[in-house]
Amino acid sequence: MRREIPGCSSERVNGAPPDTEPSSLALLALSGLLLLALSGLPPLIARTRRAPRAPDAPPARGPLLGTLTLAAGAALLLTATTLALVTGDPASLSFAWALPFGRFAVAIDPVSALFLYPIALMPVLAVIYGHGYWDAHADSADRAKVRLFIGLLAASLALLVMARDAILFLIAWEGMALASFFLITTDDRDPAARAAGWTYLVATHVGTLALFALFAILAAESGDTALSAATLAHLTPSTTTALYTLGLLGFGLKAGLMPLHVWLPPAHAAAPSHVSALLSGVVTKAGIYGLLRLLLVLPPPPAAIGQALLLLGAVSAILGLVLALGQRDLKRVLAYSTVENIGVMALGLGLALAGKAHGAPDLVALGFGGMAFHILAHALTKTALFFGAGAVHHALGHRDLDRMGGLQRHLPRTARLVLVATLSAAALPPLAAFASELLIYLGAFRAVAGSGALASLAAPVLALTGALALATFVRTFAFTFLGTPREPHAAPHDPPRTMLAPMAFLAALILVLGLFPQLVVPLLDAVTAELAQALGVAPLPLATLVPFDLMSILSASLLLLVSLAVLLLWRRLARAPTVVTWDCGYAAPTARMQYSATSFGASLVDLFAGLVRPRVRKPRSEGLVTRLVPDPVLAFVLRTSGRLDAASARLRTLTRPRPGRLQLQILYILLAVIALFLALGLGLGGSA
Amino acid sequence: MSLTDRLLQLTLLALTLAFVAPLLPGVIAKVKAAIAGRRGPTLVQLHRDLAKLWKKDMVRSETTSWVFSAGPAVTLVTTLFAALIVPIGPGPAPLAFEGDLILFVYLLALGRFFTTSAALDTGSAFEGMGAARDLTFAALAEVALLFGLLAASAHAGSRSLSTLLPTFDAATSTAPLLLVSAAFAIVLLTESARVPVDDPNTHLELTMVHEVMVLDHSGPALGLVLYGAALKLLVLAALIAHLLLPPLTSQLGWLALLPTLLGLAALIGLLESVTARLRLSHVPAFLVAAALLSGFGFLLEVT
């Protein structure tokens, strides 16, 4: 039943749902959200009356207060989320607001909860890391700015995943986009950062346009802006397909699905490391969240959407890594690997939709479950890796893999923590990302038995992805931490404890989730059940499909035996006499003779040379051979926009008024009108 | 399977891993020597080498860290785990569960991570080159392996090596089986660094792949590397042997399996005697061919 609410909804065309009794959990979550949003203020205010600080002074009070506010907000949000999950209380809150459209409607369901955990946790870790990061180099103006926008970003992300109204969703989406823009351009004195910021702003607004179209059609079809399945059940298949396609464009741009990823690598490279961690670990996931929300509110998509996701996922996963192998900048490598991981999530999503198309509930469970687990695993892994990249940058002052090496000696603790994250990023057992990819693999193998053989091609795609990820992460780890320094540097050292502690926390979580995936299985089951029900498929608990307990025992014994073997051998080897490395009998090897990261990546990149076109510059006589792997999609966009520019310049000559050619111009107008009528006629005929 | 059968199987498995694995490189070398008209080393040369290396002292490069010792140590442990997942001998493997084939592939990858990292830890240009080649070839070989496993899994409707290898047999799907076996043979040659992908007898660092990555290991560490390589050869050969043999049901299956393994080793020796290694730039095409073979096997199986 709907009724008019006197006073506040008189201008509404449609009857609005009544203001519900506010759930106390929703109030708890919203107060947490408010604290997140406000957490940037104390550092900002404290800055204005700042006295010159002694180098050994206690940490500045403003940032510390801000961190505590953020942590308190995150704690409230996490408590509300967990309670909502455990009690099954939807934590919904809905009231009319002063805007002419929409309502303020929020709720927490399992899909929201899946995203709320990283959204609440990662910003806290990032600002703790930021304490060490900023104390080390930059000035406090940047610091206060980053704090303000991290708080706003966290709050808008939390609002985004809780929003149950299209207008509120778009407001949160735009808040997230703008906060990210200011975070990417933190160092706005750097032209590269400004360029990355503008690229991002254009990309995100192209996506927002698609979302405007999406939600406008939604509102027109349902007569309401509420994001609920009840009002949208009557949509025709063609409308549904159009809406999913718009969603794929809008949300795919944010997630960084190839070929919509062009904004992602420059933005991740330009931002400070802990901001890159947030962008990669949390913000790109908002795109995946958007797709999941569409699945929950729209009728089930046609099979073609699932196939498109499988294809886009395969392209992103494979080409993302090929491009990662071609980069010299450590953070660009990590950024391209994010494209790969988004691809893996799209593969999981595609598998689940293939399961829906073929009526296979096991595929639906493994696809959604694997994707959901991979969202968590990737958030942990990539955040830890970006933190590690920040520590390396902090130690050396650059991020060029070809100039690094041997850092393990100087940054032993960073090296160990980064190794855990690196192994997880290469999806190796017994770490978190292996456990999540295992679910998707199992889904692909189960697809082969049914009629969805096409979807089972995800397995060889994952195998190639896994092997390329192995090469990518052997490369990033070994060329940073192993061997000898390729360039002399002044004794670099481990970063301060505030930077190491968040990394240690993440590494521990990566290990725990890898060894005991059972800990998150209830959450994954809840997410899977919600999504499966939306698709009209019977939900299947993951524990019936995967032998988690046996895997835990095996993983733990693998970890134990491997550590024992390494320890025993190293105890003997550490005492062994040392000699120079055998280099084909060459008696005086120098550090410059080591294999370079560029050459290391080249042998794999060249396998895909037809797709990515590496550019090699060989000087005639003396000098360095340089080898770059430009982004093929970006190159295409630039080339096409150049051509469009030239073409539009040519078209402009047609419209320029010239004496004696008026008839011709009238002819053009006539032709255009005829064409328009024809198009309209065809369009009307088609829909009638 | 009864308890006594299980114990018997585990004992036989332990003996196979300990003694038959080092025998395979011995058989290869013996066949090659025989064809070249030499007498060659004894069949148990590797056993003797391992015993000798175990007693020796080690030296290490001054650039290395603990990661260098992780190369041999992790590879050995992961290959042993893999050997417990692949059914060597009759009956299900000691570790058989839903999805074990994925763990199998990723255990080999974990070993590869540390072998290549250890190579890069020495800071040698040649070892870096070898690591890059190894990872490149492995990327393509892994696709061939996965397509083959997918075909077998489609046939058997199972995701455990212990069930799908015996079920995938010549009687019910001849063509896919032949294609997948051929692809697996190429994977075996690649993973165990054999001609035509890699030449274990070359003395030129510039042309080595696997050999060059372990140049700096000595003494017991080198012993672990050599034994680990032999073990990997055994595991992959067992994978192929199970495809070629009819399902082994009784413990007498060992009597059929062991000669098959030795026969496969002899075949590798024969191949190494009559072919030269491919040019490095042609190896990827060879591996893509393997991926296509098992890919077609997969297509035939599902259509």
HADDOCK unambig.tbl for C-alpha pairs under 7 A between the chains (distance, minus, plus):
assign (segid A and resid 428 and name CA) (segid B and resid 106 and name CA) 6.22 0.50 0.50
assign (segid A and resid 428 and name CA) (segid B and resid 110 and name CA) 5.93 0.50 0.50
assign (segid A and resid 429 and name CA) (segid B and resid 106 and name CA) 6.87 0.50 0.50
assign (segid A and resid 442 and name CA) (segid B and resid 99 and name CA) 6.37 0.50 0.50
assign (segid A and resid 445 and name CA) (segid B and resid 150 and name CA) 6.54 0.50 0.50
assign (segid A and resid 445 and name CA) (segid B and resid 159 and name CA) 6.95 0.50 0.50
assign (segid A and resid 448 and name CA) (segid B and resid 154 and name CA) 5.42 0.50 0.50
assign (segid A and resid 449 and name CA) (segid B and resid 154 and name CA) 5.19 0.50 0.50
assign (segid A and resid 449 and name CA) (segid B and resid 157 and name CA) 5.63 0.50 0.50
assign (segid A and resid 453 and name CA) (segid B and resid 302 and name CA) 6.79 0.50 0.50
assign (segid A and resid 460 and name CA) (segid B and resid 143 and name CA) 5.44 0.50 0.50
assign (segid A and resid 460 and name CA) (segid B and resid 146 and name CA) 5.60 0.50 0.50
assign (segid A and resid 460 and name CA) (segid B and resid 147 and name CA) 6.08 0.50 0.50
assign (segid A and resid 463 and name CA) (segid B and resid 142 and name CA) 6.19 0.50 0.50
assign (segid A and resid 463 and name CA) (segid B and resid 143 and name CA) 5.82 0.50 0.50
assign (segid A and resid 463 and name CA) (segid B and resid 146 and name CA) 6.70 0.50 0.50
assign (segid A and resid 464 and name CA) (segid B and resid 139 and name CA) 5.86 0.50 0.50
assign (segid A and resid 464 and name CA) (segid B and resid 142 and name CA) 6.72 0.50 0.50
assign (segid A and resid 464 and name CA) (segid B and resid 143 and name CA) 5.77 0.50 0.50
assign (segid A and resid 467 and name CA) (segid B and resid 138 and name CA) 6.95 0.50 0.50
assign (segid A and resid 467 and name CA) (segid B and resid 139 and name CA) 4.70 0.50 0.50
assign (segid A and resid 468 and name CA) (segid B and resid 139 and name CA) 6.26 0.50 0.50
assign (segid A and resid 470 and name CA) (segid B and resid 113 and name CA) 6.70 0.50 0.50
assign (segid A and resid 471 and name CA) (segid B and resid 135 and name CA) 5.91 0.50 0.50
assign (segid A and resid 474 and name CA) (segid B and resid 113 and name CA) 6.34 0.50 0.50
assign (segid A and resid 474 and name CA) (segid B and resid 117 and name CA) 6.30 0.50 0.50
assign (segid A and resid 478 and name CA) (segid B and resid 117 and name CA) 5.94 0.50 0.50
assign (segid A and resid 478 and name CA) (segid B and resid 120 and name CA) 6.23 0.50 0.50
assign (segid A and resid 478 and name CA) (segid B and resid 121 and name CA) 6.96 0.50 0.50
assign (segid A and resid 482 and name CA) (segid B and resid 120 and name CA) 6.61 0.50 0.50
assign (segid A and resid 482 and name CA) (segid B and resid 121 and name CA) 4.77 0.50 0.50
assign (segid A and resid 483 and name CA) (segid B and resid 63 and name CA) 5.97 0.50 0.50
assign (segid A and resid 483 and name CA) (segid B and resid 64 and name CA) 6.82 0.50 0.50
assign (segid A and resid 483 and name CA) (segid B and resid 120 and name CA) 6.12 0.50 0.50
assign (segid A and resid 483 and name CA) (segid B and resid 121 and name CA) 4.35 0.50 0.50
assign (segid A and resid 483 and name CA) (segid B and resid 122 and name CA) 5.49 0.50 0.50
assign (segid A and resid 483 and name CA) (segid B and resid 123 and name CA) 4.27 0.50 0.50
assign (segid A and resid 484 and name CA) (segid B and resid 63 and name CA) 6.28 0.50 0.50
assign (segid A and resid 484 and name CA) (segid B and resid 123 and name CA) 6.06 0.50 0.50
assign (segid A and resid 546 and name CA) (segid B and resid 98 and name CA) 6.64 0.50 0.50
assign (segid A and resid 547 and name CA) (segid B and resid 98 and name CA) 6.69 0.50 0.50
assign (segid A and resid 561 and name CA) (segid B and resid 77 and name CA) 6.92 0.50 0.50
assign (segid A and resid 562 and name CA) (segid B and resid 74 and name CA) 5.53 0.50 0.50
assign (segid A and resid 562 and name CA) (segid B and resid 77 and name CA) 6.13 0.50 0.50
assign (segid A and resid 565 and name CA) (segid B and resid 73 and name CA) 5.36 0.50 0.50
assign (segid A and resid 566 and name CA) (segid B and resid 69 and name CA) 6.08 0.50 0.50
assign (segid A and resid 566 and name CA) (segid B and resid 70 and name CA) 5.14 0.50 0.50
assign (segid A and resid 566 and name CA) (segid B and resid 73 and name CA) 5.38 0.50 0.50
assign (segid A and resid 566 and name CA) (segid B and resid 74 and name CA) 6.82 0.50 0.50
assign (segid A and resid 569 and name CA) (segid B and resid 69 and name CA) 6.04 0.50 0.50
assign (segid A and resid 569 and name CA) (segid B and resid 73 and name CA) 6.97 0.50 0.50
assign (segid A and resid 570 and name CA) (segid B and resid 66 and name CA) 5.88 0.50 0.50
assign (segid A and resid 570 and name CA) (segid B and resid 69 and name CA) 5.49 0.50 0.50
assign (segid A and resid 573 and name CA) (segid B and resid 58 and name CA) 6.72 0.50 0.50
assign (segid A and resid 576 and name CA) (segid B and resid 58 and name CA) 5.69 0.50 0.50
assign (segid A and resid 576 and name CA) (segid B and resid 59 and name CA) 5.18 0.50 0.50
assign (segid A and resid 576 and name CA) (segid B and resid 60 and name CA) 6.44 0.50 0.50
assign (segid A and resid 577 and name CA) (segid B and resid 59 and name CA) 5.13 0.50 0.50
assign (segid A and resid 577 and name CA) (segid B and resid 60 and name CA) 6.47 0.50 0.50
assign (segid A and resid 578 and name CA) (segid B and resid 59 and name CA) 5.70 0.50 0.50
assign (segid A and resid 578 and name CA) (segid B and resid 60 and name CA) 4.92 0.50 0.50
assign (segid A and resid 578 and name CA) (segid B and resid 61 and name CA) 5.26 0.50 0.50
assign (segid A and resid 578 and name CA) (segid B and resid 62 and name CA) 4.96 0.50 0.50
assign (segid A and resid 579 and name CA) (segid B and resid 59 and name CA) 6.96 0.50 0.50
assign (segid A and resid 579 and name CA) (segid B and resid 60 and name CA) 6.15 0.50 0.50
assign (segid A and resid 579 and name CA) (segid B and resid 61 and name CA) 4.94 0.50 0.50
assign (segid A and resid 579 and name CA) (segid B and resid 62 and name CA) 5.58 0.50 0.50
assign (segid A and resid 580 and name CA) (segid B and resid 61 and name CA) 5.23 0.50 0.50
assign (segid A and resid 580 and name CA) (segid B and resid 62 and name CA) 5.83 0.50 0.50
assign (segid A and resid 581 and name CA) (segid B and resid 61 and name CA) 4.92 0.50 0.50
assign (segid A and resid 581 and name CA) (segid B and resid 122 and name CA) 6.18 0.50 0.50
assign (segid A and resid 581 and name CA) (segid B and resid 124 and name CA) 6.46 0.50 0.50
assign (segid A and resid 581 and name CA) (segid B and resid 216 and name CA) 6.86 0.50 0.50
assign (segid A and resid 582 and name CA) (segid B and resid 216 and name CA) 6.42 0.50 0.50
assign (segid A and resid 583 and name CA) (segid B and resid 124 and name CA) 6.09 0.50 0.50
assign (segid A and resid 583 and name CA) (segid B and resid 126 and name CA) 6.97 0.50 0.50
assign (segid A and resid 584 and name CA) (segid B and resid 205 and name CA) 6.64 0.50 0.50
assign (segid A and resid 593 and name CA) (segid B and resid 125 and name CA) 6.02 0.50 0.50
assign (segid A and resid 594 and name CA) (segid B and resid 123 and name CA) 5.40 0.50 0.50
assign (segid A and resid 594 and name CA) (segid B and resid 124 and name CA) 5.38 0.50 0.50
assign (segid A and resid 594 and name CA) (segid B and resid 125 and name CA) 4.41 0.50 0.50
assign (segid A and resid 595 and name CA) (segid B and resid 124 and name CA) 7.00 0.50 0.50
assign (segid A and resid 595 and name CA) (segid B and resid 125 and name CA) 4.52 0.50 0.50
assign (segid A and resid 595 and name CA) (segid B and resid 128 and name CA) 5.31 0.50 0.50
assign (segid A and resid 595 and name CA) (segid B and resid 129 and name CA) 6.64 0.50 0.50
assign (segid A and resid 600 and name CA) (segid B and resid 129 and name CA) 6.92 0.50 0.50
assign (segid A and resid 600 and name CA) (segid B and resid 132 and name CA) 5.31 0.50 0.50
assign (segid A and resid 603 and name CA) (segid B and resid 132 and name CA) 6.75 0.50 0.50
assign (segid A and resid 603 and name CA) (segid B and resid 133 and name CA) 6.98 0.50 0.50
assign (segid A and resid 603 and name CA) (segid B and resid 136 and name CA) 6.63 0.50 0.50
assign (segid A and resid 604 and name CA) (segid B and resid 136 and name CA) 5.44 0.50 0.50
